Amino acid sequence: MITSIKLPADQLNKYITVVVIEFHENPEFIKNLAAQNLEGGFSLTPDNILEPASKNNSIPKTRGGTIPAYTIMNSETTFKWEIYIDEPGLKTIDISYSYQGKSTSNFITVKAAATGLNHNITNSGETVGEPQSNWIIDNFRSDRIGSIYFPEKGIYDIEMAIKPVKNEEIKFQWLWVK
């Protein structure tokens, strides 16, 4: 059984509204389920994967957030998430990454709901972080890699594999499902 609460979009009053739910016994919950945000999407990052990868080289955001948090992959890496789809339908899949190499043989595969999407990774380029200071930063590119149809409501596994060629480095930021 799933408990769902719909709250009005507008504030009920000028004070803090509290909602209390009482159960006769402890409710069941699904550990590590990636939460849906207010816009109805799922931000899947290295921070909310089901099981941390052994080679998870996470780098926190720096320079006041102008360089986002990311994870460095220089060998094949697979991340898995679980999400709850509350309404069946087609969801778009976007990814954010940075890649500074020249190879066209790096790719990402995303699998969910018996569907697989493949995306070739291309050079995302660099940008000037601050003019006249010789500060160049890697761009993070956001690409729509396709859509996946979720046929019914329920829990789905999302699996993403990043496969860089030997001696190449890919910086993964997030996978967005909406």
Helices and strands as residue ranges (DSSP letters): E 33-34, E 42-44, G 46-48, E 57-59, G 63-65, E 70-73, E 77-85, E 89-99, E 107-112, E 115-120, E 126-130, E 135-138, E 141-150, E 154-163, E 170-177
